């Protein structure tokens, strides 16, 4: 299994080449894209997508799906923004702790429903998506928390410059490295792959598949919670519809990065590339001068083409499609 | 070996008599909740039992419920489509542009239906032709269709609809029975007959329960799935006609997020997300339930977003109860 997983580089090499090509075209035609401010902002956007995509990847690897990541980020972001507004002197540390703990708690709730009540993950997270969004409204009373209510340290933390890029970008890189080490070198990380690749065999090997799913949801939730704080601080605002629909972009980044929706296949490197790909497109389109109204159509087209191209890879790699138990004979 | 035995277990659970008893249990549970909410609403508001109030209440779920019918077929067949909200937006934009160009109402409606049908066919080709997993394919087309809608209209509003276009979403067939409600009832009966009484319906169950066995039995699995996608697109076009007509205007953000509400109706109606199980009656009951709950909370002045807590909680709660009651037919 180990060999198989790390011999899948061809798809990732192809995606890297595509990204380099994309960057080359954009920068040659529009050198303004390489403006440091623009790049920093592009990295920060991508870091948010990347973090949440890595959380989603854990869940996808265990043959589940988490549709509640964006709603979780919105709720956690709102709670920490309200906390900050109430205790502006408390600093960033309690905010980080609350974001991770609350996000992780919400994720664990998803995980327990999937593990203990054996409800399909898509049903659970479809439900919790609405519940979390509704809770944002309840805790905030429908009001916005604006940047003038946030303390300087709350807002400034994500903007701390270090080696040329902001702390937010470093956080994305950090999450990616930790996730890579976790999946590659820890027993739990290996078990997550095993549980998603072949749940029956994993069970016989003594792996508690439901527990692995729960852990994946907990990680996804904690990362989403952290991203929720970063989101609120980066954009200086928290409101009910923050990141609405972002869960689909997160899943798209995973899928483009070669994570199989049917579990057990995919890795951090692919997700990084998938997130970079979407992030570059999103940030290059305004520079290229495409009207904002065409940007969505264009990125939709790119996502659709990318998933169609990836479909070939699905078939070759132990493909089990979601909602379908066995691949029908060709 | 375990694959084989789990396949056999699925085949056994799909035996008609057995699954009927289970479905009945599910629908009884739903019917009881519907009844409880009906009584609660009547108790909360003295105006609730007025036929016109009830008719008004029906508007907030009929459009979604109409799309939920073919969505149920698709989920029973083991696929899913999360692009329906975007399909509706695309249809609405095309209708708005047609109306703006001065076409007559029949042409406008036909255009909306046709675009929906094409969008459904596109999804169908991606899933059955290119063999992209349906959830992934429709995540792509969700952005694509909505994106085209934005590209066509930008930030604008299209509202040059002819006066007779208003009938579809605002007209009444007889007394307090609205055209939307009437259409939903007719379609529900039609879908129930097709799904439960015809060979096509039995094939859809078979495809969802076991695609390989279905293929080996000579069922055209991919073709059937393709046509369900096309039908779902067409129905989304129809719902878009109703919604656009009711609102009297089109914005590209129309019906955003509806895909999740529609799928919630289907799942709450007892359709297994794994395919092969579910009934039209369950979907109708769950649409009624969501409509009643929404209306009841509206009477209490609860804001729309908070309704999400109730529908989301309802979805998880009802599925959890049924799972705890031993309806553990949910395969993993």
Boltz contact constraints between the chains, C-beta under 6 A:
constraints:
  - contact:
      token1: [A, 117]
      token2: [B, 320]
      max_distance: 6.0
  - contact:
      token1: [A, 117]
      token2: [B, 323]
      max_distance: 6.0
  - contact:
      token1: [A, 119]
      token2: [B, 319]
      max_distance: 6.0
  - contact:
      token1: [A, 119]
      token2: [B, 323]
      max_distance: 6.0
  - contact:
      token1: [A, 120]
      token2: [B, 273]
      max_distance: 6.0
  - contact:
      token1: [A, 122]
      token2: [B, 273]
      max_distance: 6.0
  - contact:
      token1: [A, 123]
      token2: [B, 267]
      max_distance: 6.0
  - contact:
      token1: [A, 123]
      token2: [B, 273]
      max_distance: 6.0
  - contact:
      token1: [A, 123]
      token2: [B, 319]
      max_distance: 6.0
  - contact:
      token1: [A, 126]
      token2: [B, 260]
      max_distance: 6.0
  - contact:
      token1: [A, 127]
      token2: [B, 312]
      max_distance: 6.0
  - contact:
      token1: [A, 127]
      token2: [B, 315]
      max_distance: 6.0
  - contact:
      token1: [A, 127]
      token2: [B, 316]
      max_distance: 6.0
  - contact:
      token1: [A, 130]
      token2: [B, 308]
      max_distance: 6.0
  - contact:
      token1: [A, 130]
      token2: [B, 311]
      max_distance: 6.0
  - contact:
      token1: [A, 130]
      token2: [B, 312]
      max_distance: 6.0
  - contact:
      token1: [A, 131]
      token2: [B, 309]
      max_distance: 6.0
  - contact:
      token1: [A, 131]
      token2: [B, 312]
      max_distance: 6.0
  - contact:
      token1: [A, 131]
      token2: [B, 313]
      max_distance: 6.0
  - contact:
      token1: [A, 133]
      token2: [B, 308]
      max_distance: 6.0
  - contact:
      token1: [A, 134]
      token2: [B, 305]
      max_distance: 6.0
  - contact:
      token1: [A, 134]
      token2: [B, 306]
      max_distance: 6.0
  - contact:
      token1: [A, 134]
      token2: [B, 308]
      max_distance: 6.0
  - contact:
      token1: [A, 134]
      token2: [B, 309]
      max_distance: 6.0
  - contact:
      token1: [A, 137]
      token2: [B, 305]
      max_distance: 6.0
  - contact:
      token1: [A, 137]
      token2: [B, 306]
      max_distance: 6.0
  - contact:
      token1: [A, 200]
      token2: [B, 2]
      max_distance: 6.0
  - contact:
      token1: [A, 240]
      token2: [B, 305]
      max_distance: 6.0
  - contact:
      token1: [A, 248]
      token2: [B, 139]
      max_distance: 6.0
  - contact:
      token1: [A, 251]
      token2: [B, 139]
      max_distance: 6.0
  - contact:
      token1: [A, 252]
      token2: [B, 139]
      max_distance: 6.0
  - contact:
      token1: [A, 255]
      token2: [B, 136]
      max_distance: 6.0
  - contact:
      token1: [A, 261]
      token2: [B, 133]
      max_distance: 6.0
  - contact:
      token1: [A, 261]
      token2: [B, 136]
      max_distance: 6.0
  - contact:
      token1: [A, 293]
      token2: [B, 150]
      max_distance: 6.0
  - contact:
      token1: [A, 293]
      token2: [B, 151]
      max_distance: 6.0
  - contact:
      token1: [A, 293]
      token2: [B, 154]
      max_distance: 6.0
  - contact:
      token1: [A, 294]
      token2: [B, 151]
      max_distance: 6.0
  - contact:
      token1: [A, 296]
      token2: [B, 147]
      max_distance: 6.0
  - contact:
      token1: [A, 296]
      token2: [B, 150]
      max_distance: 6.0
  - contact:
      token1: [A, 297]
      token2: [B, 147]
      max_distance: 6.0
  - contact:
      token1: [A, 297]
      token2: [B, 148]
      max_distance: 6.0
  - contact:
      token1: [A, 297]
      token2: [B, 151]
      max_distance: 6.0
  - contact:
      token1: [A, 300]
      token2: [B, 143]
      max_distance: 6.0
  - contact:
      token1: [A, 300]
      token2: [B, 144]
      max_distance: 6.0
  - contact:
      token1: [A, 300]
      token2: [B, 147]
      max_distance: 6.0
  - contact:
      token1: [A, 301]
      token2: [B, 144]
      max_distance: 6.0
  - contact:
      token1: [A, 303]
      token2: [B, 140]
      max_distance: 6.0
  - contact:
      token1: [A, 303]
      token2: [B, 143]
      max_distance: 6.0
  - contact:
      token1: [A, 304]
      token2: [B, 140]
      max_distance: 6.0
  - contact:
      token1: [A, 304]
      token2: [B, 141]
      max_distance: 6.0
  - contact:
      token1: [A, 304]
      token2: [B, 144]
      max_distance: 6.0
  - contact:
      token1: [A, 307]
      token2: [B, 132]
      max_distance: 6.0
  - contact:
      token1: [A, 307]
      token2: [B, 136]
      max_distance: 6.0
  - contact:
      token1: [A, 307]
      token2: [B, 140]
      max_distance: 6.0
  - contact:
      token1: [A, 308]
      token2: [B, 130]
      max_distance: 6.0
  - contact:
      token1: [A, 308]
      token2: [B, 132]
      max_distance: 6.0
  - contact:
      token1: [A, 311]
      token2: [B, 130]
      max_distance: 6.0
  - contact:
      token1: [A, 311]
      token2: [B, 131]
      max_distance: 6.0
  - contact:
      token1: [A, 311]
      token2: [B, 132]
      max_distance: 6.0
  - contact:
      token1: [A, 321]
      token2: [B, 133]
      max_distance: 6.0
  - contact:
      token1: [A, 322]
      token2: [B, 133]
      max_distance: 6.0
  - contact:
      token1: [A, 322]
      token2: [B, 135]
      max_distance: 6.0
  - contact:
      token1: [A, 323]
      token2: [B, 78]
      max_distance: 6.0
  - contact:
      token1: [A, 323]
      token2: [B, 275]
      max_distance: 6.0
  - contact:
      token1: [A, 324]
      token2: [B, 78]
      max_distance: 6.0
  - contact:
      token1: [A, 326]
      token2: [B, 212]
      max_distance: 6.0
  - contact:
      token1: [A, 328]
      token2: [B, 211]
      max_distance: 6.0
  - contact:
      token1: [A, 328]
      token2: [B, 212]
      max_distance: 6.0
  - contact:
      token1: [A, 328]
      token2: [B, 215]
      max_distance: 6.0
  - contact:
      token1: [A, 328]
      token2: [B, 221]
      max_distance: 6.0
  - contact:
      token1: [A, 329]
      token2: [B, 212]
      max_distance: 6.0
